[in-house]
Amino acid sequence: MSEKFSLPEKLFSTQEEKSSPKGLWEKLGNAYYLPLHREILTVFARCGDCDDYYKLCGEWHRFCRDEKHPVFEFLNQEYIEALTNYLEQRTKELQKTVSELITILEVGAGDGRLTHFLGQKLEEKGISVKMIATDTGEEGVESVFPVETLSYKEALRKYNPTIVIACWMPMKQDWTAEFRATQSVQEYLLIGEKDMGCCGDEWLTWGRDWLPGLEGKTPPYEADGFERYDLSEISKLQIARSDRPGEYGQSHTVSFRRRK
């Protein structure tokens, strides 16, 4: 599958902003501000200016682990644009077989930023879809944009979505069996660390058979009639809380599509 997307060329508003991270830190703390990829790297890189990595990254880690506004995935303009272009492509493909308006449901949406920015960009492109963000609210994350208080199971039953998005699904938990069991779901996207227990379950979510007794068994998603697509080009634009200065790539975007 070929992935085509255009990226913003502007990196910084002023030369002063480029030379000093102060303004960038303030912007990153504004939930309404969607930074450029390079802006995040500017702050991130400064954490590695000295050998004492943990001391210098203390501010970074405190920022990511704010109780009311935790950051798992650093959303940026390039990533949102690329993911929007992918959803535009998939929406057009699915609309040929789905008679109703395409519903894109995010579960575990936290503060609602991902759904907000994706919906905003799709609207700018003139793509008609129904975007919904849901979360249980049990983790105490304060919503910034509209987020309906529902568990992922309740949200699936209520909205019968065409596409489901889960960003940083909780460790050792698997929600994907319910995604696949919902007949309206033609695709689900998992954003976060892949193939390990940090996001989801190694076997139930990702089909990794490295545990004893699983060798050679059919992965659950395949058994349920889904195919996996690693969206590597889009994933290159991701920055996650688990990345280290100069070492990016912990987070990925992976698609699972229902076979025709």
BAGU-354794 format. One record per residue (C-alpha): residue in one letter; x, y, z; residue number from 0. Coordinates in steps of 0.001 Angstrom, whole numbers, plus 524288, in hexadecimal, padded with zeros to 5 digits. Layout:
BEGIN
@aa: a; u: X; v: Y; w: Z; i: NUM $
...
END
This chain:
BEGIN
@aa: m; u: 80000; v: 80000; w: 80000; i: 0 $
@aa: s; u: 8056C; v: 80D36; w: 7FC2C; i: 1 $
@aa: e; u: 803D4; v: 8186B; w: 805C0; i: 2 $
@aa: k; u: 80426; v: 8264C; w: 80074; i: 3 $
@aa: f; u: 80391; v: 83222; w: 80923; i: 4 $
@aa: s; u: 808B1; v: 83FF6; w: 808E7; i: 5 $
@aa: l; u: 80FE6; v: 845DE; w: 81466; i: 6 $
@aa: p; u: 81094; v: 853FE; w: 81925; i: 7 $
@aa: e; u: 81D58; v: 85AA8; w: 81584; i: 8 $
@aa: k; u: 81D6D; v: 8650D; w: 82043; i: 9 $
@aa: l; u: 825A3; v: 86125; w: 82C04; i: 10 $
@aa: f; u: 825E7; v: 86CE7; w: 83516; i: 11 $
@aa: s; u: 81EE5; v: 879D8; w: 8362B; i: 12 $
@aa: t; u: 82B25; v: 881B1; w: 8392E; i: 13 $
@aa: q; u: 839C8; v: 87FD2; w: 83A3B; i: 14 $
@aa: e; u: 838AA; v: 882CB; w: 848C6; i: 15 $
@aa: e; u: 82F31; v: 87784; w: 84A99; i: 16 $
@aa: k; u: 838AE; v: 86E8E; w: 84394; i: 17 $
@aa: s; u: 843DF; v: 87230; w: 84C9F; i: 18 $
@aa: s; u: 83C4E; v: 8717A; w: 85967; i: 19 $
@aa: p; u: 83373; v: 8666A; w: 85DF4; i: 20 $
@aa: k; u: 82C16; v: 86EE8; w: 867AF; i: 21 $
@aa: g; u: 8216E; v: 872E1; w: 85E41; i: 22 $
@aa: l; u: 82063; v: 864F2; w: 85958; i: 23 $
@aa: w; u: 81E42; v: 85F61; w: 866F3; i: 24 $
@aa: e; u: 8134C; v: 86911; w: 86917; i: 25 $
@aa: k; u: 80D0F; v: 86557; w: 85C39; i: 26 $
@aa: l; u: 80E29; v: 856CE; w: 85EEC; i: 27 $
@aa: g; u: 80687; v: 85904; w: 86B67; i: 28 $
@aa: n; u: 7FB34; v: 85ED0; w: 863C9; i: 29 $
@aa: a; u: 7F1C8; v: 853EE; w: 85FF8; i: 30 $
@aa: y; u: 7EC54; v: 85C4F; w: 854FD; i: 31 $
@aa: y; u: 7F9A2; v: 85DBE; w: 84E96; i: 32 $
@aa: l; u: 7FDD1; v: 85352; w: 844D4; i: 33 $
@aa: p; u: 80CA8; v: 8544F; w: 84389; i: 34 $
@aa: l; u: 8153B; v: 850F4; w: 8382F; i: 35 $
@aa: h; u: 81D39; v: 84485; w: 83927; i: 36 $
@aa: r; u: 829D1; v: 84C61; w: 83954; i: 37 $
@aa: e; u: 82501; v: 854F6; w: 84462; i: 38 $
@aa: i; u: 82386; v: 8491E; w: 84D1C; i: 39 $
@aa: l; u: 830F3; v: 84418; w: 8493E; i: 40 $
@aa: t; u: 836E2; v: 85147; w: 84CAB; i: 41 $
@aa: v; u: 83288; v: 84FDE; w: 85AC6; i: 42 $
@aa: f; u: 8351C; v: 84148; w: 85AE5; i: 43 $
@aa: a; u: 84304; v: 8428E; w: 855B0; i: 44 $
@aa: r; u: 846C5; v: 84C2E; w: 86050; i: 45 $
@aa: c; u: 84428; v: 8418B; w: 86A56; i: 46 $
@aa: g; u: 84FEC; v: 83A46; w: 86510; i: 47 $
@aa: d; u: 859C2; v: 84564; w: 865A4; i: 48 $
@aa: c; u: 860B5; v: 83F63; w: 87140; i: 49 $
@aa: d; u: 86479; v: 831ED; w: 87626; i: 50 $
@aa: d; u: 85AD3; v: 8327A; w: 88155; i: 51 $
@aa: y; u: 84F46; v: 82E12; w: 8790D; i: 52 $
@aa: y; u: 845C0; v: 82BAF; w: 88422; i: 53 $
@aa: k; u: 8487B; v: 838C3; w: 88AAD; i: 54 $
@aa: l; u: 846F5; v: 8408F; w: 87E39; i: 55 $
@aa: c; u: 83AEF; v: 838F8; w: 879E2; i: 56 $
@aa: g; u: 83436; v: 83AFC; w: 886EE; i: 57 $
@aa: e; u: 82C50; v: 8463E; w: 8817E; i: 58 $
@aa: w; u: 828A6; v: 83E25; w: 8759A; i: 59 $
@aa: h; u: 82403; v: 832BD; w: 87DD9; i: 60 $
@aa: r; u: 81C70; v: 83B79; w: 88724; i: 61 $
@aa: f; u: 815E0; v: 841BB; w: 87B6E; i: 62 $
@aa: c; u: 811E9; v: 8348C; w: 875BC; i: 63 $
@aa: r; u: 80D04; v: 82F53; w: 882AF; i: 64 $
@aa: d; u: 8045D; v: 83A7C; w: 886F0; i: 65 $
@aa: e; u: 7F8FE; v: 83408; w: 88E17; i: 66 $
@aa: k; u: 7EE24; v: 83BED; w: 887C5; i: 67 $
@aa: h; u: 7F470; v: 83DC5; w: 87A6A; i: 68 $
@aa: p; u: 7FDA3; v: 83248; w: 8780C; i: 69 $
@aa: v; u: 80487; v: 83142; w: 86AF5; i: 70 $
@aa: f; u: 8063B; v: 823D6; w: 864E8; i: 71 $
@aa: e; u: 80712; v: 8282B; w: 856C7; i: 72 $
@aa: f; u: 80C7E; v: 83577; w: 852D6; i: 73 $
@aa: l; u: 802EF; v: 8395B; w: 8484A; i: 74 $
@aa: n; u: 808E3; v: 841D8; w: 83DC7; i: 75 $
@aa: q; u: 80481; v: 8484E; w: 8313C; i: 76 $
@aa: e; u: 80B71; v: 83EE7; w: 82829; i: 77 $
@aa: y; u: 80639; v: 832BF; w: 82ED4; i: 78 $
@aa: i; u: 7F846; v: 837DD; w: 82F44; i: 79 $
@aa: e; u: 7F8F8; v: 83BAB; w: 820F6; i: 80 $
@aa: a; u: 7FE58; v: 82E70; w: 81CFB; i: 81 $
@aa: l; u: 7F456; v: 826F1; w: 82509; i: 82 $
@aa: t; u: 7E97F; v: 82FA7; w: 81FBD; i: 83 $
@aa: n; u: 7EDA5; v: 82CC3; w: 811D8; i: 84 $
@aa: y; u: 7ED82; v: 81E4E; w: 814F5; i: 85 $
@aa: l; u: 7DFE0; v: 81F37; w: 81ACD; i: 86 $
@aa: e; u: 7DB60; v: 82704; w: 80F02; i: 87 $
@aa: q; u: 7E023; v: 81C25; w: 8061D; i: 88 $
@aa: r; u: 7DA15; v: 81167; w: 80E50; i: 89 $
@aa: t; u: 7CD42; v: 818BF; w: 80FDD; i: 90 $
@aa: k; u: 7CBDC; v: 819F1; w: 8012A; i: 91 $
@aa: e; u: 7CEC8; v: 80B77; w: 7FF80; i: 92 $
@aa: l; u: 7C564; v: 80725; w: 80A21; i: 93 $
@aa: q; u: 7BA90; v: 81043; w: 805B8; i: 94 $
@aa: k; u: 7B93B; v: 807DF; w: 7F989; i: 95 $
@aa: t; u: 7B468; v: 7FC92; w: 801E0; i: 96 $
@aa: v; u: 7AE72; v: 8039D; w: 80D8F; i: 97 $
@aa: s; u: 7A19B; v: 80A6B; w: 80AC4; i: 98 $
@aa: e; u: 7A130; v: 812A7; w: 8172A; i: 99 $
@aa: l; u: 7A9F0; v: 81DFC; w: 81B03; i: 100 $
@aa: i; u: 7B73E; v: 818F8; w: 81F65; i: 101 $
@aa: t; u: 7B8A1; v: 81974; w: 82E34; i: 102 $
@aa: i; u: 7C652; v: 81A72; w: 833EA; i: 103 $
@aa: l; u: 7C666; v: 8175E; w: 8426B; i: 104 $
@aa: e; u: 7D1B7; v: 819D0; w: 84B95; i: 105 $
@aa: v; u: 7D17A; v: 81208; w: 85832; i: 106 $
@aa: g; u: 7D9EC; v: 81561; w: 863E0; i: 107 $
@aa: a; u: 7DAAE; v: 8230E; w: 85E30; i: 108 $
@aa: g; u: 7DFBF; v: 829F5; w: 86A5F; i: 109 $
@aa: d; u: 7DED7; v: 83898; w: 8684D; i: 110 $
@aa: g; u: 7D952; v: 83732; w: 85A8B; i: 111 $
@aa: r; u: 7E462; v: 83E04; w: 8533E; i: 112 $
@aa: l; u: 7E696; v: 8334E; w: 8492A; i: 113 $
@aa: t; u: 7D867; v: 8329C; w: 844DB; i: 114 $
@aa: h; u: 7D764; v: 84172; w: 844EE; i: 115 $
@aa: f; u: 7E30A; v: 843D9; w: 83C0B; i: 116 $
@aa: l; u: 7DFC7; v: 83882; w: 832F7; i: 117 $
@aa: g; u: 7D1B3; v: 83D13; w: 831CE; i: 118 $
@aa: q; u: 7D618; v: 84AFD; w: 82F5F; i: 119 $
@aa: k; u: 7DF51; v: 846DE; w: 82490; i: 120 $
@aa: l; u: 7D556; v: 83DCE; w: 81E28; i: 121 $
@aa: e; u: 7CB73; v: 848D3; w: 81E34; i: 122 $
@aa: e; u: 7D555; v: 851C9; w: 817AC; i: 123 $
@aa: k; u: 7D6DA; v: 84792; w: 80D04; i: 124 $
@aa: g; u: 7C833; v: 846CE; w: 80B30; i: 125 $
@aa: i; u: 7C746; v: 838B6; w: 80FE4; i: 126 $
@aa: s; u: 7BA2F; v: 835AB; w: 8162D; i: 127 $
@aa: v; u: 7BBC7; v: 82C4F; w: 8218B; i: 128 $
@aa: k; u: 7B663; v: 82B2E; w: 82F47; i: 129 $
@aa: m; u: 7C16D; v: 82CBE; w: 8392F; i: 130 $
@aa: i; u: 7BF21; v: 82883; w: 8473E; i: 131 $
@aa: a; u: 7C869; v: 8285C; w: 852E8; i: 132 $
@aa: t; u: 7C541; v: 81FF7; w: 85EC8; i: 133 $
@aa: d; u: 7CBFF; v: 81CA8; w: 86B86; i: 134 $
@aa: t; u: 7C7FD; v: 816DE; w: 87892; i: 135 $
@aa: g; u: 7CDEA; v: 82234; w: 87FFD; i: 136 $
@aa: e; u: 7D30A; v: 8189B; w: 88A11; i: 137 $
@aa: e; u: 7E119; v: 81D4A; w: 888C6; i: 138 $
@aa: g; u: 7DD97; v: 82B25; w: 88CA7; i: 139 $
@aa: v; u: 7E22A; v: 8314B; w: 87FE7; i: 140 $
@aa: e; u: 7DB81; v: 83E58; w: 87DBB; i: 141 $
@aa: s; u: 7D4EE; v: 83F8D; w: 87081; i: 142 $
@aa: v; u: 7D87E; v: 84B9C; w: 868AB; i: 143 $
@aa: f; u: 7CFF9; v: 84885; w: 85CF1; i: 144 $
@aa: p; u: 7C2E0; v: 8414B; w: 85CD0; i: 145 $
@aa: v; u: 7C478; v: 83377; w: 8622C; i: 146 $
@aa: e; u: 7B8A0; v: 82B12; w: 8654E; i: 147 $
@aa: t; u: 7B9B3; v: 82317; w: 871BF; i: 148 $
@aa: l; u: 7B85E; v: 81515; w: 86CFE; i: 149 $
@aa: s; u: 7C022; v: 8088E; w: 86E1F; i: 150 $
@aa: y; u: 7C537; v: 80326; w: 8614E; i: 151 $
@aa: k; u: 7BAE5; v: 7F86C; w: 86195; i: 152 $
@aa: e; u: 7AFE2; v: 80224; w: 863DA; i: 153 $
@aa: a; u: 7B51C; v: 80AEC; w: 85913; i: 154 $
@aa: l; u: 7B5A2; v: 7FFB8; w: 84F57; i: 155 $
@aa: r; u: 7A79F; v: 7FBDA; w: 8524B; i: 156 $
@aa: k; u: 7A291; v: 809C0; w: 851BE; i: 157 $
@aa: y; u: 7A934; v: 80E8A; w: 84561; i: 158 $
@aa: n; u: 7ABE5; v: 80272; w: 83CF3; i: 159 $
@aa: p; u: 7B80A; v: 808E9; w: 83745; i: 160 $
@aa: t; u: 7BE69; v: 80611; w: 82A44; i: 161 $
@aa: i; u: 7CC1D; v: 80963; w: 82F03; i: 162 $
@aa: v; u: 7D10E; v: 808C3; w: 83D04; i: 163 $
@aa: i; u: 7DD15; v: 80FBA; w: 84229; i: 164 $
@aa: a; u: 7E3EC; v: 80C1D; w: 84ED4; i: 165 $
@aa: c; u: 7EFAF; v: 81444; w: 852B5; i: 166 $
@aa: w; u: 7F84E; v: 80DDD; w: 85D0C; i: 167 $
@aa: m; u: 7EEFD; v: 8032A; w: 8611F; i: 168 $
@aa: p; u: 7F1F8; v: 7FF6E; w: 86F48; i: 169 $
@aa: m; u: 7FCE2; v: 7F5D3; w: 87207; i: 170 $
@aa: k; u: 7F91C; v: 7E76E; w: 87276; i: 171 $
@aa: q; u: 7EB11; v: 7EA8A; w: 86EB6; i: 172 $
@aa: d; u: 7E4FD; v: 7E6B6; w: 861CF; i: 173 $
@aa: w; u: 7D989; v: 7EE2C; w: 85C1A; i: 174 $
@aa: t; u: 7DB3B; v: 7E959; w: 84E3C; i: 175 $
@aa: a; u: 7D327; v: 7DCE9; w: 84FA9; i: 176 $
@aa: e; u: 7C745; v: 7E5A1; w: 851ED; i: 177 $
@aa: f; u: 7CB15; v: 7EE15; w: 8464C; i: 178 $
@aa: r; u: 7CB4C; v: 7E23C; w: 83D70; i: 179 $
@aa: a; u: 7BEAB; v: 7DCC2; w: 84301; i: 180 $
@aa: t; u: 7B785; v: 7E955; w: 83F72; i: 181 $
@aa: q; u: 7B267; v: 7E6A1; w: 831D1; i: 182 $
@aa: s; u: 7B278; v: 7F4D1; w: 82D96; i: 183 $
@aa: v; u: 7C126; v: 7F60B; w: 83013; i: 184 $
@aa: q; u: 7C8B0; v: 7F4E7; w: 82368; i: 185 $
@aa: e; u: 7D593; v: 7F9AE; w: 828CA; i: 186 $
@aa: y; u: 7DC1E; v: 7FD4F; w: 83583; i: 187 $
@aa: l; u: 7E86D; v: 80534; w: 83789; i: 188 $
@aa: l; u: 7F185; v: 80318; w: 8430C; i: 189 $
@aa: i; u: 7FAB0; v: 80E38; w: 8468E; i: 190 $
@aa: g; u: 805B5; v: 80BFE; w: 8503C; i: 191 $
@aa: e; u: 81022; v: 801DC; w: 852FE; i: 192 $
@aa: k; u: 80D8E; v: 7F5B7; w: 84B02; i: 193 $
@aa: d; u: 80FBE; v: 7E726; w: 84CF5; i: 194 $
@aa: m; u: 811AE; v: 7E82F; w: 85B94; i: 195 $
@aa: g; u: 80A2B; v: 7E91C; w: 86843; i: 196 $
@aa: c; u: 80C35; v: 7F7CF; w: 869CC; i: 197 $
@aa: c; u: 80083; v: 7F9F4; w: 860DD; i: 198 $
@aa: g; u: 7F6E4; v: 7EED6; w: 860C3; i: 199 $
@aa: d; u: 7FA47; v: 7E077; w: 861FD; i: 200 $
@aa: e; u: 80561; v: 7D9FC; w: 85A91; i: 201 $
@aa: w; u: 7FD01; v: 7CEBC; w: 855C6; i: 202 $
@aa: l; u: 7EED4; v: 7D315; w: 85668; i: 203 $
@aa: t; u: 7F17D; v: 7E06B; w: 85075; i: 204 $
@aa: w; u: 7FD6C; v: 7DE7B; w: 847F1; i: 205 $
@aa: g; u: 7FE06; v: 7CFE6; w: 84584; i: 206 $
@aa: r; u: 80C12; v: 7CE88; w: 84A28; i: 207 $
@aa: d; u: 80E83; v: 7C00D; w: 84C74; i: 208 $
@aa: w; u: 81AF9; v: 7C0F8; w: 85472; i: 209 $
@aa: l; u: 8146B; v: 7BBBA; w: 860B2; i: 210 $
@aa: p; u: 814D7; v: 7AD0A; w: 86365; i: 211 $
@aa: g; u: 80994; v: 7A58A; w: 85D61; i: 212 $
@aa: l; u: 80653; v: 7AFC4; w: 85311; i: 213 $
@aa: e; u: 81057; v: 7ABF1; w: 848C8; i: 214 $
@aa: g; u: 809FC; v: 7A9D8; w: 83B9B; i: 215 $
@aa: k; u: 7FC55; v: 7ADB1; w: 83FF1; i: 216 $
@aa: t; u: 7F43E; v: 7B6F0; w: 837A4; i: 217 $
@aa: p; u: 7F429; v: 7C4B7; w: 83D6D; i: 218 $
@aa: p; u: 7E6CC; v: 7C88B; w: 842C5; i: 219 $
@aa: y; u: 7E514; v: 7D3A9; w: 83912; i: 220 $
@aa: e; u: 7E790; v: 7CA73; w: 82DA4; i: 221 $
@aa: a; u: 7DE4E; v: 7C051; w: 83335; i: 222 $
@aa: d; u: 7D3EB; v: 7CAF5; w: 833CA; i: 223 $
@aa: g; u: 7D5D7; v: 7CE92; w: 8258D; i: 224 $
@aa: f; u: 7DE92; v: 7DA9D; w: 826AC; i: 225 $
@aa: e; u: 7EB5A; v: 7DE12; w: 82005; i: 226 $
@aa: r; u: 7F63E; v: 7E645; w: 825DB; i: 227 $
@aa: y; u: 7FCA7; v: 7F1EB; w: 81F21; i: 228 $
@aa: d; u: 807EE; v: 7F910; w: 8259C; i: 229 $
@aa: l; u: 8072B; v: 8074B; w: 82149; i: 230 $
@aa: s; u: 815CD; v: 80974; w: 821AB; i: 231 $
@aa: e; u: 81648; v: 81676; w: 81A7C; i: 232 $
@aa: i; u: 80C66; v: 81C88; w: 823AC; i: 233 $
@aa: s; u: 81340; v: 81690; w: 82F6B; i: 234 $
@aa: k; u: 81FD7; v: 81DB6; w: 82BFE; i: 235 $
@aa: l; u: 81922; v: 82A49; w: 83018; i: 236 $
@aa: q; u: 815D4; v: 825A5; w: 83DD2; i: 237 $
@aa: i; u: 81C1D; v: 829AD; w: 84AA1; i: 238 $
@aa: a; u: 8181F; v: 822E9; w: 8573A; i: 239 $
@aa: r; u: 81A8A; v: 82487; w: 865B8; i: 240 $
@aa: s; u: 822F8; v: 81842; w: 86570; i: 241 $
@aa: d; u: 82C74; v: 81DC7; w: 85B49; i: 242 $
@aa: r; u: 839F5; v: 822B0; w: 85F1C; i: 243 $
@aa: p; u: 84160; v: 82E5A; w: 859A6; i: 244 $
@aa: g; u: 846B5; v: 82A63; w: 84C74; i: 245 $
@aa: e; u: 83FEC; v: 81D39; w: 84D24; i: 246 $
@aa: y; u: 83251; v: 81DE9; w: 84787; i: 247 $
@aa: g; u: 82938; v: 81374; w: 84295; i: 248 $
@aa: q; u: 82314; v: 80D28; w: 84E93; i: 249 $
@aa: s; u: 8155C; v: 81065; w: 849FA; i: 250 $
@aa: h; u: 80EBA; v: 80B78; w: 83D9F; i: 251 $
@aa: t; u: 801DB; v: 80BE8; w: 8366B; i: 252 $
@aa: v; u: 7FCBB; v: 7FE97; w: 8325E; i: 253 $
@aa: s; u: 7F05F; v: 7FB8F; w: 82AB6; i: 254 $
@aa: f; u: 7E836; v: 7EF35; w: 82BA2; i: 255 $
@aa: r; u: 7DE49; v: 7EDBC; w: 82098; i: 256 $
@aa: r; u: 7D315; v: 7E45B; w: 81F27; i: 257 $
@aa: r; u: 7D54C; v: 7DB76; w: 81394; i: 258 $
@aa: k; u: 7CB4C; v: 7DCCA; w: 808BB; i: 259 $
END
